[in-house]
């Protein structure tokens, strides 16, 4: 197996509550607009860390629909790439169907500008929204991510297996690589490999860790000392995040 890259997920280290998962605070940050500054901070930190890695692995960062509605997101990404020195092809921006539904034409224009920079675009959580198939045809995606909710029963449920098999086949037909999220068992990985899904991420592949710990890991990966197929999952945990959040 081979490690291709890492995904950044933001957790909040709270003084009283401990580690707060993103699902518990990101919706609130989107509602009050703080996600714009939080998202910029995460993107800059992720690009800076990735630029320092020994191996040129990819770094995936999630974008909120709210970020698409405020300011010039493309110029922000471009300036961060110039500031950090990260090669555009190593940055993968993940978006959900919520981004596409709000303002399709404006979103398409933004995604095309991202592509002109050389940045990769991934459709996250395929199948959990309302516009999946039409979106795949209309928007310039470089990758498709199958949501973990479809992976959990893939080795035991004929229905789940059929859905995942169909998505993999769709990606193959469109010439778009498919990544499976939430892989936690060897049975799931075996099924996906048999069906031709060559990139996976999840706890079976690697446990989350603070982003600053991955510099050594990428060096080992480059030297051939780290196993596991495709992607590892990484959680970015800022040491002092309460003030901004």
Secondary structure, DSSP 8 states (H G I E B T S, - for coil): --EEEEEEEEEEEETTTEEE-HHHHHHHHHHHTTHHHHHHHHHHHHHHHHHT-SS--EEEEE--HHHHTSS-HHHHHHHHHHHHT--GGGEEEEE-HHHHHH-HHHHHHHHHHHHHHT-EEEEEEETSSS-HHHHHHHS--SEEEE-HHHHTTTTT-HHHHHHHHHHHHHHHHHT-EEEE----SHHHHHHHHHHT--EE-STTT-----GGGHHHHHHHHHTT----SEEEEEEEE-SS-TTT-
